Amino acid sequence: MTVQELTDALRSTVLRYSPGERIPSSRELVERYRVSPVSVSRAIRELVAEGVVVSRPGAGVFRAEPRPGPAARGDFSWQEVALSAEAGAPPARVVDASGVLAALALAPPEVVDLNSGYPHASLLPERALAGALARAARRPGAWGRPPLEGLPELRGWFAREVGGGVTAAEVLITAGGQSALTCALRSLAPPGAPVLVESPTYPGLLAIARAAGLRPVPVPVDADGVIPERLAEAFAVSGARLFVCQPLFQNPTGTVLPAGRRRAVLAAAKRAGAFVVEDDFARLLAHPGAGELPTPLVADDPDGTVVHVRSLTKAASPSLRVGALVARGPALARLRSVQAVDSFFVPRPLQEAALELVTSADWPRHLRALARELADRQQLFAAALARRAPALLPPLLPRGGFHLWLPLPAQLDPAAFTAAALRHGVALSPGRNYFTAEPAPRTRVSLAAAETRAQLATAVDRLAAALESLDRPAS
């Protein structure tokens, strides 16, 4: 008898007892059903979790009291009117977090996760984080209120990392990259304004823009990143005063903006009198063979055109929500005010722990190990695709990050492929989430979310099977 069969049998038996009545002991159940004590223990735990029985140590197991019926459901229909009645003139805010929620969804154990935006726990420096948190807790004043702008030492560390003459006074500590982007868009563009975005782009950015009442305007991206001529046209046609981009290992394409285009992007923004928000999310995720990385755009911008965003979260832990905004001039004061209104400040213990982590000897060792693992995973996955599903092999293998932007056969419905992949046990990130409107025969995979490299090889086999299932005619 399996544990599940034993649980079902016990449930039927227990339901014949009166509430509060003691059921037979574990020894009696072992003899009655001819099963092991471990099986009985597991079955009892399942029934306790279901609320069928209660266990009282030293007394035994008893039929649980009936649960109260569900509370009367309220009438929420009035909220449909209230939430749709935006104050002021259109355009109304569109609070659509579907792309973000999809990236944050946890895959079932039997599914290989190629969707998550965060590395698996096995790739993160959990021991170093625990040590940093313990040391931070012992710092004098660790539980006191920090400066609104952030701890001076942490601001100084970020300033040195960015380079280009950035000073600690030009850094504002934020609760991760998403919070930094939200603060930047709300600070630099009024509701109803257009905001230029790369196409494709990070779904979380589109969600931020729409929730703030902004209008995302797409600017095409090719193999070298955003196209400067199209950017200049978009500034002229839309009247936008804000462009958000990821010049290094762009999500989802993995492109790196070359020097000539970097200069052209800054020139186009300056002609338009516009800000550039530089989301430098992947700088800590460069692969060993990436070579010297281009400096951040903000390092080449003395005039305050660029507002720089970076975070420790991807490389350290989803729960180490510590990032930074870098800005110059009146924009910094605006950013500081908006963040203070939204959240006052980033909790000091978290800032202290981040400072302990990034200044420890563990941090560079972890970054080197993470870089090697990400590069090895990419090579393994690409080689497996070339063997089993060459139609999905992307033309670009980025030198950093952990995403691949897979092409799909032209005749293939992207939504159907995502669904087929899930049926075969692989969770993907649908390409449509990365565009403002236009359809995309693409899908993004995350090579860091899987627990092992073996799972990545399994995922490719399953993706090949999913493709084959869609090629077969319906019977």
C-alpha positions as CSV (number, residue, x, y, z in Angstrom):
1,M,0.0,0.0,0.0
2,T,1.4,3.4,-1.0
3,V,1.4,6.4,1.3
4,Q,-1.3,8.0,-0.8
5,E,-3.5,4.9,-0.6
6,L,-3.0,4.7,3.1
7,T,-3.9,8.4,3.5
8,D,-7.1,7.9,1.5
9,A,-8.0,4.9,3.6
10,L,-7.4,6.7,6.9
11,R,-9.3,9.7,5.7
12,S,-12.4,7.6,5.1
13,T,-12.0,5.9,8.5
14,V,-11.5,9.1,10.4
15,L,-14.5,10.8,9.0
16,R,-16.7,8.2,10.7
17,Y,-15.4,9.3,14.1
18,S,-17.0,12.1,16.1
19,P,-15.2,15.4,16.4
20,G,-12.7,15.2,19.3
21,E,-12.7,11.4,19.3
22,R,-9.3,9.7,19.5
23,I,-8.3,7.6,16.5
24,P,-6.3,4.4,16.8
25,S,-2.6,4.7,17.7
26,S,0.2,4.5,15.2
27,R,1.1,1.0,16.4
28,E,-2.5,-0.1,15.8
29,L,-2.6,1.4,12.3
30,V,0.7,-0.3,11.4
31,E,-0.8,-3.7,12.3
32,R,-4.2,-3.0,10.8
33,Y,-2.9,-1.8,7.4
34,R,0.4,-3.8,7.4
35,V,2.5,-0.7,6.5
36,S,5.6,0.8,8.0
37,P,5.6,3.4,10.9
38,V,7.1,5.9,8.5
39,S,4.2,5.5,6.1
40,V,1.7,6.0,8.9
41,S,3.6,9.1,10.1
42,R,3.5,10.6,6.6
43,A,-0.2,9.8,6.2
44,I,-1.0,11.4,9.5
45,R,1.0,14.5,8.6
46,E,-1.1,14.8,5.4
47,L,-4.3,14.6,7.3
48,V,-3.2,17.2,9.8
49,A,-2.3,19.5,6.9
50,E,-5.8,18.9,5.5
51,G,-7.4,19.8,8.8
52,V,-9.0,16.3,9.1
53,V,-7.2,15.4,12.3
54,V,-5.2,17.2,15.1
55,S,-2.1,15.8,16.8
56,R,-1.6,16.4,20.5
57,P,1.9,15.3,21.6
58,G,1.6,12.8,24.5
59,A,-2.1,12.3,24.0
60,G,-2.6,11.0,20.5
61,V,-4.4,12.0,17.3
62,F,-8.0,13.1,17.2
63,R,-10.7,13.9,14.7
64,A,-10.6,17.6,14.2
65,E,-13.5,19.9,14.9
66,P,-15.5,20.9,11.8
67,R,-14.2,24.0,10.2
68,P,-16.4,27.0,10.2
69,G,-18.2,27.7,6.9
70,P,-16.8,30.3,4.6
71,A,-17.6,33.9,5.5
72,A,-20.2,35.6,3.4
73,R,-18.6,37.1,0.3
74,G,-18.9,40.9,0.1
75,D,-20.1,42.8,-2.9
76,F,-17.0,44.2,-4.7
77,S,-18.8,45.3,-7.8
78,W,-18.5,49.0,-6.7
79,Q,-14.7,48.7,-7.1
80,E,-15.0,48.2,-10.8
81,V,-16.4,51.7,-11.1
82,A,-14.0,53.2,-8.6
83,L,-10.8,51.7,-10.1
84,S,-11.7,52.6,-13.7
85,A,-12.7,56.2,-12.9
86,E,-9.3,57.9,-13.3
87,A,-9.1,61.4,-12.0
88,G,-8.1,64.1,-14.5
89,A,-7.6,63.8,-18.2
90,P,-6.7,60.7,-20.1
91,P,-4.5,58.7,-20.7
92,A,-5.5,56.6,-17.8
93,R,-2.9,54.4,-16.0
94,V,-2.8,50.8,-17.1
95,V,-1.6,48.7,-14.2
96,D,-0.6,45.5,-16.0
97,A,2.0,43.4,-14.2
98,S,1.5,40.3,-16.3
99,G,5.0,40.3,-17.7
100,V,6.5,40.9,-14.3
101,L,4.4,38.3,-12.6
102,A,5.3,35.8,-15.3
103,A,9.0,36.3,-14.6
104,L,8.5,36.0,-10.9
105,A,6.4,32.8,-11.1
106,L,7.9,29.7,-9.5
107,A,7.9,26.7,-11.8
108,P,6.7,23.3,-10.3
109,P,9.4,20.9,-9.4
110,E,8.9,18.7,-12.5
111,V,9.3,21.7,-14.8
112,V,12.7,23.0,-15.9
113,D,12.6,26.7,-15.2
114,L,14.0,28.8,-18.1
115,N,11.7,31.7,-17.3
116,S,12.9,33.2,-14.0
117,G,14.7,36.5,-14.0
118,Y,16.9,35.4,-11.0
119,P,19.7,32.8,-10.7
120,H,19.0,29.6,-8.8
121,A,19.9,29.6,-5.2
122,S,22.8,27.2,-5.9
123,L,24.5,30.0,-7.9
124,L,24.3,32.6,-5.2
125,P,26.7,33.4,-2.3
126,E,24.4,32.3,0.5
127,R,27.2,31.5,3.0
128,A,28.9,34.9,2.3
129,L,25.5,36.6,2.6
130,A,24.9,34.9,5.9
131,G,28.3,36.1,7.2
132,A,27.7,39.6,5.9
133,L,24.3,39.8,7.6
134,A,25.8,38.6,10.9
135,R,28.6,41.1,10.8
136,A,26.2,43.9,9.8
137,A,24.0,43.1,12.8
138,R,27.0,43.8,15.1
139,R,27.8,47.2,13.5
140,P,27.1,50.2,15.9
141,G,23.7,51.7,15.0
142,A,22.9,48.9,12.6
143,W,19.2,49.2,13.4
144,G,19.1,53.0,13.5
145,R,17.7,55.2,10.8
146,P,20.1,55.7,7.8
147,P,20.6,58.9,5.9
148,L,17.8,59.4,3.3
149,E,20.3,59.1,0.5
150,G,21.9,55.9,1.9
151,L,25.0,55.0,3.9
152,P,27.9,57.2,2.8
153,E,30.3,54.2,2.6
154,L,27.9,52.3,0.3
155,R,27.3,55.4,-1.8
156,G,31.0,55.7,-2.1
157,W,31.4,52.1,-3.2
158,F,28.8,52.5,-5.9
159,A,30.5,55.7,-7.1
160,R,33.9,54.0,-7.4
161,E,32.2,51.1,-9.3
162,V,30.6,53.4,-11.8
163,G,33.8,55.5,-12.3
164,G,34.0,58.5,-14.6
165,G,34.4,61.0,-11.8
166,V,31.1,60.1,-10.2
167,T,31.1,61.0,-6.5
168,A,29.3,59.6,-3.5
169,A,27.2,62.8,-3.3
170,E,25.7,61.9,-6.8
171,V,24.5,58.4,-5.7
172,L,21.2,57.6,-4.1
173,I,20.7,54.1,-2.6
174,T,17.5,52.4,-3.7
175,A,15.6,49.2,-2.9
176,G,16.9,47.3,-6.0
177,G,16.8,48.0,-9.7
178,Q,13.0,47.9,-10.1
179,S,12.5,50.5,-7.5
180,A,15.2,52.7,-9.0
181,L,13.6,52.5,-12.4
182,T,10.2,53.3,-10.9
183,C,11.7,56.3,-9.1
184,A,13.4,57.5,-12.3
185,L,10.4,57.3,-14.6
186,R,8.1,59.0,-12.0
187,S,10.7,61.7,-11.4
188,L,11.7,62.5,-15.0
189,A,8.4,62.4,-16.9
190,P,4.9,63.7,-16.1
191,P,1.8,61.5,-16.4
192,G,0.6,61.2,-20.0
193,A,4.1,61.9,-21.5
194,P,5.7,59.6,-24.0
195,V,8.8,57.6,-22.9
196,L,11.1,56.0,-25.5
197,V,12.0,52.4,-24.9
198,E,14.1,49.8,-26.8
199,S,12.1,47.3,-28.8
200,P,12.2,44.6,-27.5
201,T,12.7,45.7,-23.9
202,Y,12.5,44.4,-20.3
203,P,8.8,43.8,-19.4
204,G,9.2,45.3,-16.0
205,L,10.0,48.7,-17.6
206,L,6.8,48.6,-19.7
207,A,4.8,47.8,-16.5
208,I,6.4,50.8,-14.7
209,A,5.7,53.2,-17.5
210,R,2.1,52.2,-17.9
211,A,1.4,52.2,-14.2
212,A,2.8,55.8,-14.1
213,G,0.5,56.9,-16.8
214,L,3.3,57.2,-19.4
215,R,3.1,56.1,-23.0
216,P,5.9,53.7,-24.1
217,V,7.1,54.5,-27.6
218,P,9.2,51.7,-29.2
219,V,12.6,52.3,-30.8
220,P,14.0,49.4,-32.9
221,V,17.0,47.4,-31.8
222,D,19.3,45.4,-34.1
223,A,22.4,43.2,-33.5
224,D,24.3,46.3,-32.2
225,G,21.6,47.6,-29.9
226,V,19.3,50.6,-30.4
227,I,19.5,52.2,-33.8
228,P,20.5,55.9,-33.4
229,E,18.7,57.1,-36.5
230,R,15.4,55.6,-35.3
231,L,16.0,57.1,-31.8
232,A,16.5,60.6,-33.3
233,E,13.3,60.2,-35.3
234,A,11.4,59.0,-32.3
235,F,12.5,62.0,-30.2
236,A,11.4,64.3,-33.0
237,V,8.1,62.7,-33.8
238,S,6.9,62.0,-30.2
239,G,8.4,65.0,-28.4
240,A,9.6,62.6,-25.7
241,R,12.1,63.9,-23.1
242,L,13.1,60.5,-21.7
243,F,14.7,57.4,-23.2
244,V,15.3,54.2,-21.2
245,C,18.0,51.7,-22.4
246,Q,20.2,48.8,-21.4
247,P,23.5,49.4,-23.3
248,L,25.3,46.4,-21.8
249,F,24.0,42.8,-22.4
250,Q,20.5,44.1,-23.1
251,N,17.5,42.1,-21.9
252,P,16.3,40.1,-23.8
253,T,18.6,40.4,-26.9
254,G,22.0,40.5,-25.1
255,T,23.4,43.2,-27.4
256,V,26.2,45.6,-26.4
257,L,26.0,49.2,-27.6
258,P,29.2,50.0,-29.5
259,A,31.2,53.2,-29.0
260,G,29.9,55.0,-32.1
261,R,26.3,54.3,-31.1
262,R,26.9,55.3,-27.5
263,R,28.1,58.7,-28.7
264,A,25.1,59.0,-31.1
265,V,22.6,58.1,-28.4
266,L,23.9,60.8,-26.1
267,A,24.0,63.4,-28.9
268,A,20.4,62.6,-29.9
269,A,19.2,63.0,-26.3
270,K,21.1,66.3,-25.9
271,R,19.6,67.7,-29.1
272,A,16.1,66.8,-27.8
273,G,16.8,68.1,-24.3
274,A,16.0,64.7,-23.0
275,F,17.2,62.4,-20.2
276,V,18.6,58.9,-20.8
277,V,18.0,56.4,-18.1
278,E,20.8,53.8,-18.3
279,D,19.8,50.5,-16.8
280,D,23.2,48.8,-16.2
281,F,21.6,45.6,-14.7
282,A,24.1,43.1,-16.1
283,R,27.6,44.7,-15.4
284,L,28.3,42.1,-12.7
285,L,27.3,39.2,-15.0
286,A,30.1,39.5,-17.6
287,H,31.5,36.1,-18.8
288,P,35.2,35.4,-18.5
289,G,35.9,35.9,-22.2
290,A,34.0,39.2,-22.4
291,G,37.1,41.4,-22.4
292,E,37.1,44.9,-21.2
293,L,33.6,46.2,-20.8
294,P,32.6,49.7,-22.1
295,T,32.3,52.2,-19.4
296,P,28.7,53.2,-18.3
297,L,27.1,56.0,-20.4
298,V,27.0,58.2,-17.3
299,A,30.8,58.1,-17.1
300,D,31.0,59.9,-20.4
301,D,28.3,62.5,-19.5
302,P,29.3,65.5,-17.5
303,D,26.1,67.4,-18.3
304,G,23.6,65.3,-16.3
305,T,21.9,63.8,-19.4
306,V,22.2,60.3,-18.1
307,V,20.6,58.9,-15.0
308,H,22.3,55.6,-14.2
309,V,20.7,52.6,-12.5
310,R,22.4,49.5,-11.1
311,S,21.7,46.8,-8.6
312,L,23.3,44.0,-6.6
313,T,20.2,41.8,-6.7
314,K,21.0,39.7,-9.8
315,A,24.5,38.7,-8.7
316,A,23.8,38.4,-5.0
317,S,20.3,37.4,-4.1
318,P,16.7,38.3,-5.0
319,S,16.2,39.3,-1.4
320,L,19.2,41.7,-1.3
321,R,17.2,44.5,-2.7
322,V,19.9,47.1,-2.8
323,G,20.7,49.3,-5.8
324,A,21.7,52.8,-6.8
325,L,20.7,55.8,-8.9
326,V,23.4,58.1,-10.1
327,A,22.3,61.6,-11.3
328,R,23.7,65.1,-11.5
329,G,22.1,68.5,-11.2
330,P,18.5,69.2,-10.2
331,A,17.5,65.7,-11.3
332,L,19.2,64.2,-8.3
333,A,17.1,66.4,-5.9
334,R,13.9,65.4,-7.8
335,L,14.9,61.7,-7.5
336,R,15.7,62.0,-3.8
337,S,12.3,63.7,-3.1
338,V,10.3,61.1,-5.0
339,Q,12.0,58.2,-3.3
340,A,11.6,59.8,0.1
341,V,7.8,60.2,-0.5
342,D,7.5,56.6,-1.7
343,S,9.6,54.7,0.9
344,F,11.5,57.2,3.1
345,F,14.8,55.1,2.9
346,V,16.2,51.7,2.3
347,P,16.4,49.7,5.6
348,R,19.8,50.2,7.2
349,P,20.4,46.6,8.1
350,L,20.1,45.7,4.4
351,Q,22.5,48.5,3.4
352,E,25.0,47.4,6.1
353,A,24.8,43.8,4.9
354,A,25.3,44.8,1.3
355,L,28.3,46.9,2.3
356,E,29.8,44.0,4.3
357,L,29.3,41.7,1.3
358,V,30.8,43.8,-1.5
359,T,33.8,44.8,0.6
360,S,34.6,41.2,1.6
361,A,37.1,38.9,-0.1
362,D,34.1,36.6,-0.8
363,W,32.6,39.0,-3.3
364,P,35.2,38.9,-6.1
365,R,35.6,35.2,-5.7
366,H,31.8,34.7,-6.1
367,L,31.6,37.0,-9.2
368,R,34.4,35.0,-10.8
369,A,32.7,31.6,-10.1
370,L,29.3,33.0,-11.2
371,A,30.9,34.3,-14.5
372,R,32.4,30.9,-15.2
373,E,29.2,29.1,-14.5
374,L,27.1,31.4,-16.7
375,A,29.5,31.0,-19.6
376,D,29.6,27.2,-19.2
377,R,25.8,27.0,-19.1
378,Q,25.5,29.1,-22.3
379,Q,28.0,26.9,-24.2
380,L,26.2,23.8,-23.1
381,F,22.8,25.0,-24.0
382,A,23.8,26.4,-27.4
383,A,25.6,23.2,-28.3
384,A,22.5,21.2,-27.3
385,L,20.3,23.4,-29.4
386,A,22.6,23.0,-32.4
387,R,22.2,19.2,-32.1
388,R,18.6,18.8,-31.2
389,A,16.7,22.0,-32.2
390,P,18.9,24.1,-34.5
391,A,15.9,26.2,-35.5
392,L,16.0,27.7,-32.1
393,L,19.7,28.6,-32.0
394,P,20.1,32.4,-31.7
395,P,22.5,34.2,-34.0
396,L,24.0,36.1,-31.0
397,L,25.5,34.5,-28.0
398,P,26.0,37.3,-25.5
399,R,29.3,37.7,-23.7
400,G,27.5,38.4,-20.4
401,G,24.2,37.9,-18.6
402,F,22.2,34.7,-18.5
403,H,19.5,35.3,-21.2
404,L,19.2,34.0,-24.7
405,W,16.7,35.4,-27.2
406,L,15.6,32.4,-29.3
407,P,14.2,32.8,-32.8
408,L,11.1,30.8,-33.6
409,P,10.2,29.4,-37.1
410,A,8.1,31.9,-39.0
411,Q,5.2,29.5,-39.3
412,L,5.1,28.7,-35.6
413,D,2.6,30.4,-33.3
414,P,4.7,31.7,-30.4
415,A,1.9,31.3,-27.8
416,A,1.4,27.7,-29.0
417,F,5.1,26.9,-28.7
418,T,5.2,28.4,-25.1
419,A,2.2,26.2,-24.2
420,A,3.7,23.1,-25.8
421,A,7.0,23.7,-24.0
422,L,5.2,23.8,-20.7
423,R,3.3,20.6,-21.5
424,H,6.7,19.0,-22.1
425,G,8.1,20.3,-18.9
426,V,9.9,23.6,-19.7
427,A,8.8,27.1,-18.6
428,L,9.7,29.8,-21.1
429,S,9.3,33.6,-21.2
430,P,6.9,34.6,-24.0
431,G,8.4,37.0,-26.5
432,R,5.3,39.1,-26.7
433,N,5.9,40.4,-23.1
434,Y,9.0,42.3,-24.4
435,F,7.2,44.5,-27.0
436,T,4.9,47.4,-26.6
437,A,2.4,46.1,-29.2
438,E,3.9,44.3,-32.2
439,P,4.0,40.5,-32.3
440,A,7.4,38.8,-31.9
441,P,8.3,35.3,-33.2
442,R,10.7,34.9,-30.3
443,T,11.0,33.5,-26.8
444,R,13.5,34.3,-24.0
445,V,15.2,31.7,-21.9
446,S,17.1,32.2,-18.7
447,L,20.1,29.8,-18.3
448,A,20.6,30.6,-14.6
449,A,17.2,29.6,-13.2
450,A,17.8,25.9,-13.6
451,E,19.4,24.1,-10.6
452,T,21.9,22.1,-12.7
453,R,23.5,22.0,-16.1
454,A,22.0,18.6,-16.6
455,Q,18.5,20.2,-16.4
456,L,19.5,22.5,-19.2
457,A,20.3,19.5,-21.5
458,T,17.0,18.0,-20.5
459,A,15.3,21.2,-21.3
460,V,16.7,21.2,-24.9
461,D,15.4,17.7,-25.4
462,R,12.0,18.7,-24.2
463,L,12.0,21.8,-26.4
464,A,12.8,19.7,-29.4
465,A,9.9,17.4,-28.5
466,A,7.6,20.4,-28.2
467,L,8.6,21.6,-31.7
468,E,8.0,18.1,-33.1
469,S,4.6,17.9,-31.5
470,L,3.6,21.2,-33.2
471,D,4.9,19.9,-36.6
472,R,2.8,16.8,-36.4
473,P,-0.6,17.0,-38.1
474,A,-3.6,16.7,-35.8
475,S,-5.0,13.2,-35.9
